[in-house]
Amino acid sequence: MAIIEVEGLRKVYGRTVAVDGVSFTVNEGEIFGLVGPNGAGKTSIVETLAGLRRPDRGTVRVLGVDPAQERRRLAQRIGIQLQTAALPDRLRVWEALDLYTSFYRDSADWHELLAEWGLEEKRNTAFADLSGGLRQRLLIALAFVGSPELVFLDELTTGLDPRARRATWNIVRDTRAKGVTVVLVTHFMDEAEQLCDRVAVVDQGRVVALDRPSALVSEASIGKGESQASLEDVFLALTDRDLAS
């Protein structure tokens, strides 16, 4: 069953077309990936789905409601971790989790989230004193405070060391196993290949490919003859851009 339905989504900022006629669905219980170069429109799509921005054209339904019209109602059912999020400098880790718990009718136990995301030893540390990786872990933990049915994770593992990155992947898999649907925005192709059931490749505001990672790779491998392609090969071929740009 589709819990996200997007048809002809368009979002414009001044003269810049950030999202240009995007259409896709996300099924209940899947990990759906949005990949693409910087500035491709991925974050604008996610912010529109979460009700943080209004579409200029097109229709969007998330968990059966219009995010732009019923943002408060939807906020009780979703979690979101944005790439540019931040907290007040003096707010301590446990205070942030405790505060966010008060926003939801059906909240998770924030003490369990402390342990799950490896933050127990930093529970009394102010946000300003956390390393970049620990800040990222806290912001991800906050996305799960409301026991969401659907969670949006934007550049999930940016700033995490390799061990924390792998641990985070396992938590995302466990989250899906509990029935939570995940929309994952990433520019790490190995992350998308490891985690996502389906991937939408976004470039210049448009979806240029959408399928299972294995299907995208298989199609690209046929084009390469005997050479085995990777999801990164698919990405580069579709966007014609350097990953480091």
Buried (B, 14 or more C-beta within 10 A) or exposed (E): EEBBBBEEBBBBEEEEBBBBBBBBBBEBBBBBBBBBBEBBBBBBBBBBBBBBBBBBEBEBBBBEBBBBEBBEEBBBBBBBBBBEBEBEEEBBBBBBBBBBBEEBEEBBEBEEBBEBBBBEEBBEBBBEBBEEBBBBBBBBBBBBBBBBBBBBBBBBBBBBEEEBBEBBBEBBEEBBEEEBBBBBBBBBBEBBBBBBBBBBBBBBBBBBBBBEBEBBBBEBBEEEEEEEBBBBBBBBBBBEBEEEE
